[in-house]
Amino acid sequence: MAIRAHPHRARRTTEIADLLLAWYDIHRRDLPWRAKPGQVSDPWQVWVSEIMLQQTTVPAVVGYFDRFIRRWPDVRALGSTTLDEVLEAWAGLGYYARARNLHRGARLVVEQLGGKIPADAAALQQIPGIGRYTANAIAAIAFGEPVPAIDTNAGRVLARLLAFDEVLPNGRERLAELAVGLIPPDRPGDFAQALMDFGSRVCLPEQPNCGECPLSGFCRAHKRGLTEVLPRRPAKQPRKTMRAVAFVAIDGSGAVYLVRRANGGLFGGMMQPPLCELRKTFPTDLAAISTAPFSGVWTPKPGIVHHTLTHLELEIRTYVAWFVHRPNGEGIWISPADFASAALPTAMRKILRHALAK
């Protein structure tokens, strides 16, 4: 015997979706990767935007996205370029594993799938760099699959709406299961984007605008006075501070010597001045200079370069040496005029600015 949903519950979920979509139709954000009303979403643009938006805000992504799509307008274009070019375009956006995986994923789609991006979440998850959330977001927005796409904003809205008491993001899969019943089968992509926009404009992390919320009559957290408590978050772990020394070698023309980091780990595949391994304490001058890339007169630059990452505080001391003739090395020499187009993470740009400051 088939089990039927309770009529009152079905009406409630339909009303929630209808109210949210009505709000979205008026207040939707105009974003460069988002299809206009009545238009079909471009799966490639959705994919790129979702990868860029991981751990990054919308304002920070917009400029990068526009430049990226102009340069690589489809998956075939990216799949045929080099990783170096992708990392150069990504420089400054952070979390560089995203760029490496996006490039790997594009090559897989081109080489193994004939350049056709899979149209369902299960197949999308087989592509490097696409986890469950990203797969669901692409499948819902670009292909209309009724699957829950729960980013931070959407998770906050749903956790309050359903009075979901588990800690996020650990409880995201359970929350996704509960959210499935809310998804309107005719507009799953708009519903996913509506949750994202609603969380960024109304259901804010602090001091949510409950007085302006069209869903307040259905919101269990609002009824129970839990909007400031939910969603539950894990206790913040203090950032670890790690230290290193950088060696900035400068030739007679003012060019600087750079090397490429290994592909894995922090700043993987990006360019940097030679840098010793991260450690808890700074080495002595003698110990530091013993690891310099070339023999020379290495002078410590006064001051320390500070850079904050999500999980880490970096402190870098810099040593500078001038060379009339370029020493031999496996790296490259690059002039300051070309720094802007180089695959340099923000932390490395800080180091170079500090080293070259008069």
C-alpha positions in Angstrom: 0.0 0.0 0.0 1.4 3.4 -0.9 1.9 5.9 2.0 0.4 9.3 1.4 1.8 12.5 2.9 -0.4 14.1 5.5 -2.5 16.7 3.6 -1.7 19.5 6.2 2.0 18.8 5.9 1.9 18.8 2.1 0.0 22.1 2.1 2.5 23.6 4.5 5.5 22.6 2.4 3.8 23.9 -0.8 3.1 27.2 0.9 6.7 27.6 2.1 8.0 27.0 -1.4 5.4 29.3 -2.9 6.2 32.1 -0.4 9.9 31.8 -0.8 9.7 31.7 -4.7 7.4 34.7 -4.6 10.0 36.6 -2.6 12.8 35.4 -4.9 10.9 36.6 -8.0 11.0 40.1 -6.6 14.3 40.2 -4.7 16.6 37.8 -6.6 20.2 39.0 -7.0 21.5 39.8 -10.4 24.7 37.7 -10.6 26.8 37.2 -13.7 26.5 33.4 -13.5 22.8 33.4 -12.9 20.3 33.0 -15.8 17.8 35.8 -16.3 14.1 34.9 -15.6 12.9 32.7 -18.4 16.4 31.8 -19.6 18.2 28.4 -19.2 21.2 28.2 -16.9 24.6 27.5 -18.4 26.0 24.4 -16.6 29.6 25.5 -17.1 29.0 28.9 -15.6 27.1 27.3 -12.7 30.0 24.9 -12.1 32.7 27.6 -12.2 30.7 29.9 -9.9 30.0 27.2 -7.4 33.7 26.3 -7.2 34.7 29.9 -6.8 32.1 30.6 -4.2 33.4 27.8 -1.9 34.9 29.6 1.2 34.6 32.9 -0.7 32.1 35.8 -0.7 30.0 36.8 -3.8 31.6 40.3 -4.0 35.1 38.8 -4.1 34.1 36.3 -6.8 32.3 38.5 -9.3 35.4 40.0 -11.0 37.3 36.7 -11.1 34.3 35.0 -12.6 33.8 37.6 -15.4 37.5 37.4 -16.4 37.6 33.6 -16.1 34.5 33.1 -18.3 35.7 35.6 -20.9 39.0 33.6 -21.1 37.5 30.1 -21.0 33.8 30.4 -22.0 33.2 26.6 -21.9 34.5 23.4 -20.5 36.4 22.5 -23.7 38.3 25.8 -23.5 39.5 25.2 -20.0 40.2 21.5 -20.6 42.6 22.5 -23.4 44.6 25.1 -21.4 47.5 24.6 -19.0 47.3 24.5 -15.2 49.8 27.3 -15.1 47.4 29.6 -16.9 44.5 28.6 -14.6 46.6 29.3 -11.5 47.6 32.7 -12.9 43.9 33.6 -13.4 43.1 32.3 -9.9 45.9 34.2 -8.1 44.5 36.1 -5.1 41.3 34.2 -4.9 42.8 31.6 -2.5 42.1 27.9 -1.8 44.1 27.0 -4.9 43.2 23.3 -4.8 39.8 24.5 -6.2 41.6 25.7 -9.4 43.6 22.5 -9.7 40.5 20.4 -9.3 38.5 22.5 -11.7 41.2 22.1 -14.3 41.3 18.3 -13.7 37.6 18.1 -13.9 37.4 20.0 -17.1 40.0 17.8 -18.7 38.1 14.7 -17.5 34.8 16.0 -19.0 36.6 16.8 -22.3 38.6 13.6 -22.6 36.2 11.0 -21.2 32.7 12.5 -21.6 33.1 14.2 -25.0 32.9 17.6 -23.5 29.4 17.1 -22.1 28.8 18.0 -18.4 26.8 15.3 -16.6 23.2 16.3 -16.0 22.6 14.5 -12.7 24.1 14.9 -9.2 25.3 11.3 -8.9 27.4 11.5 -12.1 28.6 15.0 -11.3 30.2 13.7 -8.0 32.5 11.6 -10.0 34.3 14.7 -11.3 37.4 16.0 -9.3 36.5 18.8 -7.0 32.8 18.3 -7.1 31.4 17.1 -3.8 27.8 16.4 -2.9 26.8 20.0 -2.3 28.3 21.3 -5.5 26.9 18.4 -7.5 23.4 19.1 -6.1 23.7 22.8 -6.9 24.8 22.2 -10.5 22.1 19.5 -11.0 19.3 21.6 -9.5 20.2 25.0 -11.0 21.5 23.9 -14.4 19.4 20.7 -15.0 16.3 21.0 -12.8 17.0 17.9 -10.7 15.0 18.2 -7.4 17.9 17.7 -5.1 18.8 19.9 -2.0 21.7 22.3 -2.6 22.6 23.5 0.9 25.3 26.1 1.1 26.0 28.1 4.3 23.1 30.6 3.7 20.6 27.9 2.7 21.6 25.8 5.7 21.0 28.6 8.0 17.5 29.2 6.5 16.5 25.6 6.7 18.0 25.0 10.2 15.8 27.8 11.5 12.8 27.0 9.5 12.8 23.3 10.7 14.4 24.0 14.2 17.2 21.7 13.2 19.2 21.2 16.3 22.3 19.3 15.0 25.6 21.0 14.6 26.4 22.3 11.1 28.1 21.6 8.8 28.4 18.0 10.2 24.6 17.6 10.2 24.2 18.9 6.6 23.4 15.5 5.1 20.6 15.0 7.6 19.3 18.5 7.0 19.3 17.8 3.3 17.1 14.7 3.8 14.6 16.8 5.7 14.7 19.5 3.0 13.9 17.3 0.1 10.2 17.5 0.8 10.2 21.3 0.5 11.7 21.4 -3.1 9.0 22.3 -5.7 9.5 19.8 -8.6 8.8 22.5 -11.2 11.4 25.0 -9.9 14.2 23.2 -8.0 16.9 25.5 -9.3 15.1 28.7 -8.4 14.3 27.2 -5.0 18.0 26.5 -4.4 19.0 30.0 -5.4 16.1 31.5 -3.4 17.4 29.9 -0.2 20.9 31.3 -0.9 19.6 34.8 -1.5 17.1 34.7 1.4 19.9 33.7 3.7 22.1 36.6 2.5 19.4 39.3 2.8 16.8 38.3 5.3 17.7 35.3 7.4 21.1 36.8 8.4 23.6 35.1 10.7 23.1 37.7 13.4 20.0 39.8 14.0 17.9 38.2 11.2 15.1 40.3 9.8 12.2 38.2 11.2 9.8 41.2 11.0 10.3 41.2 7.2 10.3 37.5 6.8 7.5 36.0 4.7 8.2 32.6 6.2 8.1 33.7 9.9 4.6 32.0 10.3 6.2 28.7 9.4 9.5 29.1 11.1 9.9 26.9 14.1 13.0 28.6 15.4 11.1 32.0 15.3 8.2 30.5 17.2 10.5 29.0 19.8 12.8 32.0 20.2 15.8 30.1 18.8 16.7 32.3 15.8 19.8 33.6 17.5 20.8 30.1 18.6 20.3 28.1 15.3 22.0 26.8 13.4 24.3 25.1 15.9 28.0 25.6 15.2 31.0 23.7 16.4 33.2 25.5 18.9 35.8 27.6 17.0 39.3 26.3 17.1 42.0 28.9 17.6 44.2 29.5 14.6 47.7 28.0 14.8 50.6 30.4 14.2 53.4 29.1 12.0 56.6 30.9 11.0 59.0 30.8 8.1 61.7 32.8 6.3 61.6 33.9 2.7 64.5 34.7 0.4 64.0 37.4 -2.1 66.9 37.4 -4.7 67.0 40.5 -6.9 69.1 40.9 -10.1 70.6 44.0 -11.6 67.4 44.8 -13.6 65.2 44.5 -10.5 63.8 41.1 -11.4 63.0 38.7 -8.6 63.7 34.9 -8.4 60.6 32.8 -7.9 60.0 29.0 -7.6 56.9 26.9 -7.9 55.4 25.2 -4.8 54.6 21.5 -4.9 51.1 20.8 -6.2 49.8 19.5 -2.9 49.2 21.4 0.3 49.2 25.1 1.1 49.4 27.3 -2.0 49.9 24.2 -4.1 51.3 24.8 -7.6 51.6 28.6 -7.1 54.7 30.7 -7.4 56.7 32.1 -4.5 60.1 33.4 -3.5 62.1 30.5 -1.9 60.6 29.8 1.5 61.8 27.5 4.3 59.4 25.0 5.8 56.8 26.3 8.2 57.6 25.8 11.8 56.5 27.1 15.2 59.5 29.3 15.8 61.8 31.4 13.6 65.2 29.9 12.9 68.3 31.9 13.9 69.9 34.1 11.2 72.7 31.6 10.8 70.3 28.6 10.5 68.0 30.6 8.1 70.8 31.7 5.7 72.1 28.1 5.6 68.8 27.3 3.7 69.1 30.2 1.2 68.8 29.2 -2.5 72.1 30.9 -3.5 75.3 32.0 -1.8 75.2 35.7 -1.4 74.9 38.6 1.1 71.5 38.0 2.6 70.3 40.9 4.7 67.3 40.6 7.0 64.5 43.1 6.1 63.2 44.7 9.3 59.6 43.7 10.2 57.5 40.7 9.8 54.9 39.9 7.1 51.6 38.7 8.6 49.0 36.7 6.6 45.8 35.2 8.0 44.2 32.0 6.5 41.1 30.3 7.7 43.0 27.8 9.9 46.4 29.4 10.1 48.3 32.6 11.0 51.5 33.0 9.0 54.5 35.1 10.1 57.3 35.5 7.6 60.7 37.1 8.0 62.3 38.2 4.8 66.0 38.1 3.7 67.0 40.1 0.6 70.1 39.7 -1.6 71.2 41.6 -4.7 73.0 39.9 -7.6 74.8 41.5 -10.5 74.6 38.2 -12.4 71.7 35.8 -12.0 72.7 32.7 -10.1 71.7 29.4 -11.6 68.5 27.9 -10.3 65.4 25.9 -11.4 63.1 28.8 -10.8 62.3 31.9 -13.0 63.2 35.5 -12.8 60.3 37.9 -13.1 60.1 41.7 -13.1 57.9 43.6 -10.7 55.9 44.8 -13.7 54.8 41.2 -14.3 53.8 40.4 -10.8 50.1 41.2 -11.5 49.8 38.4 -14.1 51.9 35.9 -12.2 50.4 33.0 -10.2 51.3 34.6 -6.9 49.1 34.0 -3.8 48.3 37.1 -1.8 50.7 36.0 1.0 53.6 35.9 -1.5 52.7 39.3 -3.0 52.8 40.7 0.6 56.3 39.2 1.0 57.5 40.8 -2.3 56.0 44.2 -1.5 57.7 44.1 1.9 61.1 43.0 0.5 61.1 45.6 -2.3 59.8 48.6 -0.2 62.3 51.4 0.1 
